[in-house]
Amino acid sequence: MNTSFTLDQYQELKAAIAQGALTVNYSGGGQSRSVTYRSLDEMLRLLRLMESELGIKPAGAGRTYASFTKGYGSGAPLEHEPFGGGI
């Protein structure tokens, strides 16, 4: 499928999703058209396709990893020696 999306179309679709509307009025290039989508899911899938084809990285994209430590070996100074101190 070879489609050409514009940044204006992307922004209009994104605005409609934010408003909870299923109908989007696209304008541009001297033409205007109205599209009614079947569901929010359909609109979100199209939005992701547009982001991919336009090279837009959506906000919050990427991976975030959690990191945990027990506190030992973290480089932080200890307030006291564990197990009673020195030898």
Buried (B, 14 or more C-beta within 10 A) or exposed (E): EEEEBEEEBBEBBBEBBEEEBBEBEBEEEEEEEEBEBEEEEEBEEBBEBBBEBEEBEEEEEEEEEEEEEEEEEEEEEEEEEEEEEEE
